[in-house]
């Protein structure tokens, strides 16, 4: 599968617990932190739920 690079661009302060846990599940810890993950359907769904907090690039 293809890989995507997900970068946190906004804070999770004052966000719902579900959004905070989604960020943790992706491995994002702080602003400007990036992770490379496989573009599976479950990961794509997680990114869509928090698309206002992250930037996504295909690799």
Buried (B, 14 or more C-beta within 10 A) or exposed (E): EEEBBBBBEEEBEEBEEEBBEBBEEBEBEEEEBEBEBEBEEEBEEBBEBBEEBBEEEEE
